[in-house]
C-alpha cells in the first residue's frame, strides 16, 4: 500500500529528509476495518495513532442515560486518535468507531514515542498535532455553548458538509448536540 498521502500530510507540517521520511513511514502499518467496527472501546487504553487513508472515524462518549455524544469526526487524509488515552496510557473515556469500511495507517504508541527520540523534527509534528487537537476541542466547546441548533447546523454545512452527506442523521444529530427530529427539521429548511 502506498503511503504517499501520509507522506504529503507530514511534509506540509515538518521537513524530513528522505531517509527520515522512509523511517517514519515504515512505522505506520495499514489496517482495514469494517463499517461500525470499534477501534477503541470505552475503558480500553488507546495504543494507536491513526491516519485515515480511506473512510471515516468518529469519537464518542456515552451519557449516563446511555445516549451517544459524538465529539469529533475525521475523514480521509486526517489523523484521528483518542489523544487523552494515547498520551496518558490510561483507559479511554471515549470510543473510536469507523463509520464506513475504512483503511487506516496506524502507528503504535511505543513506535510513536520512539520516533520522538530518534528524529528531532518529529517533535514539531507532534506539537502541531497537539495544537490542532486543542483548538479543535475549544471550537467544539464554544460551538455547543454559544450557538443555537440552527447556527450549529449552518456552520457544519459551511465547514464540513461531508459529515451531513456521509453519516446517518442519528450520528450527525449527536455531533451537533440536538435531537434527530430537530436535525430533520433543519435539513428540510436548507
C-alpha positions as CSV (number, residue, x, y, z in Angstrom):
1,X,0.0,0.0,0.0
2,X,1.3,3.5,-0.9
3,X,1.8,5.9,1.9
4,X,2.1,8.9,-0.3
5,X,-0.9,10.7,1.2
6,X,0.5,10.3,4.7
7,X,3.9,11.5,3.5
8,X,2.3,14.5,1.9
9,X,0.4,15.3,5.1
10,X,3.6,15.1,7.2
11,X,5.5,17.2,4.7
12,X,3.0,20.0,5.0
13,X,3.8,20.2,8.7
14,X,7.5,19.4,9.1
15,X,10.6,18.9,6.9
16,X,12.1,15.4,7.0
17,X,14.9,14.2,4.9
18,X,14.1,11.4,2.5
19,X,15.8,8.9,4.9
20,X,13.8,10.3,7.9
21,X,10.5,10.1,6.0
22,X,11.2,6.5,5.0
23,X,12.0,5.7,8.6
24,X,8.8,7.4,9.9
25,X,6.6,5.7,7.2
26,X,7.8,2.2,7.9
27,X,6.4,2.5,11.4
28,X,2.8,3.1,10.1
29,X,1.0,-0.1,9.2
30,X,-2.2,-0.5,7.1
31,X,-5.2,-2.0,8.7
32,X,-8.7,-2.5,7.2
33,X,-11.9,-2.1,9.3
34,X,-15.5,-2.9,8.5
35,X,-18.3,-0.3,8.9
36,X,-19.2,0.3,12.5
37,X,-16.2,-1.6,13.9
38,X,-14.8,-0.2,17.2
39,X,-11.2,0.7,17.2
40,X,-11.1,1.6,20.9
41,X,-13.8,0.7,23.4
42,X,-14.6,2.9,26.4
43,X,-12.4,1.7,29.2
44,X,-9.7,0.4,26.9
45,X,-6.3,2.0,26.6
46,X,-5.7,3.6,23.1
47,X,-2.5,2.2,21.8
48,X,-2.5,3.6,18.3
49,X,-2.4,6.9,16.4
50,X,-4.5,6.6,13.2
51,X,-4.2,8.3,9.8
52,X,-7.4,7.8,7.7
53,X,-6.4,6.7,4.3
54,X,-10.0,5.7,3.3
55,X,-13.2,6.0,5.3
56,X,-14.3,7.8,8.5
57,X,-13.6,7.6,12.2
58,X,-15.9,9.1,14.9
59,X,-15.1,9.7,18.6
60,X,-18.0,9.4,21.0
61,X,-18.8,9.4,24.7
62,X,-21.8,7.8,26.5
63,X,-24.0,9.9,28.7
64,X,-25.4,8.4,31.9
65,X,-28.6,7.5,30.1
66,X,-26.7,5.6,27.5
67,X,-27.1,8.1,24.7
68,X,-24.0,8.6,22.5
69,X,-22.5,12.1,22.1
70,X,-20.2,12.4,19.1
71,X,-17.3,14.6,19.9
72,X,-15.3,14.5,16.7
73,X,-15.4,13.0,13.2
74,X,-12.4,12.6,10.8
75,X,-12.3,11.6,7.1
76,X,-9.6,10.8,4.6
77,X,-6.2,12.4,4.9
78,X,-6.7,13.3,8.6
79,X,-5.3,11.9,11.8
80,X,-7.8,10.6,14.3
81,X,-6.7,9.5,17.7
82,X,-8.2,9.4,21.2
83,X,-5.3,11.5,22.4
84,X,-6.0,11.6,26.2
85,X,-5.7,7.8,26.5
86,X,-2.8,7.7,23.9
87,X,-0.8,10.2,25.9
88,X,-1.5,9.1,29.4
89,X,-1.7,5.3,28.8
90,X,-5.0,5.3,30.9
91,X,-8.3,3.8,29.9
92,X,-10.2,5.8,27.3
93,X,-13.4,7.7,28.3
94,X,-14.5,7.7,24.7
95,X,-14.9,5.2,22.0
96,X,-13.4,5.3,18.5
97,X,-15.5,3.8,15.7
98,X,-15.2,3.5,11.9
99,X,-18.4,4.7,10.3
100,X,-17.6,3.3,6.8
101,X,-15.4,0.5,5.6
102,X,-12.0,2.1,6.3
103,X,-8.3,1.8,5.8
104,X,-6.1,3.3,8.5
105,X,-2.4,3.7,8.7
106,X,-1.6,3.1,12.3
107,X,1.4,3.7,14.5
108,X,1.7,2.2,17.9
109,X,2.2,4.4,21.0
110,X,5.6,2.7,21.6
111,X,6.8,3.4,18.0
112,X,5.4,7.0,18.0
113,X,7.4,7.8,21.1
114,X,10.4,6.1,19.7
115,X,10.3,8.4,16.7
116,X,10.2,11.4,19.1
117,X,13.5,10.2,20.5
118,X,15.1,9.4,17.1
119,X,14.0,12.3,14.9
120,X,14.1,15.8,16.5
121,X,11.8,17.2,13.8
122,X,9.1,14.7,14.8
123,X,8.6,16.8,17.9
124,X,7.4,19.7,15.7
125,X,5.0,17.3,14.0
126,X,3.6,16.2,17.4
127,X,3.4,19.8,18.7
128,X,1.4,20.8,15.6
129,X,-0.9,17.9,16.1
130,X,-1.4,18.7,19.8
131,X,-2.1,22.4,19.0
132,X,-4.7,21.3,16.4
133,X,-6.4,19.0,18.8
134,X,-6.5,21.7,21.5
135,X,-8.0,24.3,19.2
136,X,-10.5,21.8,17.7
137,X,-11.7,20.8,21.1
138,X,-12.1,24.5,22.1
139,X,-14.1,25.1,18.9
140,X,-16.4,22.2,19.7
141,X,-17.0,23.5,23.2
142,X,-17.6,27.1,22.0
143,X,-20.0,25.8,19.3
144,X,-22.1,24.0,21.8
145,X,-22.0,26.8,24.4
146,X,-22.7,29.8,22.2
147,X,-24.7,28.7,19.2
148,X,-28.3,27.6,18.8
149,X,-29.2,24.4,16.8
150,X,-29.8,26.3,13.6
151,X,-26.4,28.1,13.8
152,X,-24.6,24.9,14.5
153,X,-26.2,23.2,11.5
154,X,-25.4,26.1,9.2
155,X,-21.8,26.2,10.4
156,X,-21.4,22.5,9.7
157,X,-22.9,22.9,6.2
158,X,-20.3,25.6,5.6
159,X,-17.2,24.0,7.2
160,X,-17.7,20.2,6.8
161,X,-20.8,19.3,4.7
162,X,-19.5,15.7,4.1
163,X,-20.5,14.9,7.7
164,X,-24.1,15.6,6.8
165,X,-23.8,13.8,3.4
166,X,-21.9,10.7,4.5
167,X,-23.2,9.9,8.0
168,X,-26.6,8.8,9.4
169,X,-28.8,11.5,10.9
170,X,-28.5,10.0,14.4
171,X,-24.7,10.5,14.4
172,X,-24.9,14.0,12.8
173,X,-27.5,15.0,15.5
174,X,-25.3,13.7,18.3
175,X,-22.4,15.6,16.8
176,X,-24.4,18.8,16.7
177,X,-25.9,18.2,20.2
178,X,-29.5,18.1,19.0
179,X,-32.3,15.6,18.6
180,X,-32.6,13.7,15.3
181,X,-36.1,15.4,14.9
182,X,-34.5,18.9,15.2
183,X,-31.9,17.9,12.6
184,X,-34.6,16.7,10.2
185,X,-36.5,20.0,10.6
186,X,-33.3,22.0,9.9
187,X,-32.4,19.8,6.9
188,X,-35.8,20.3,5.4
189,X,-35.4,24.1,5.6
190,X,-32.0,24.1,3.8
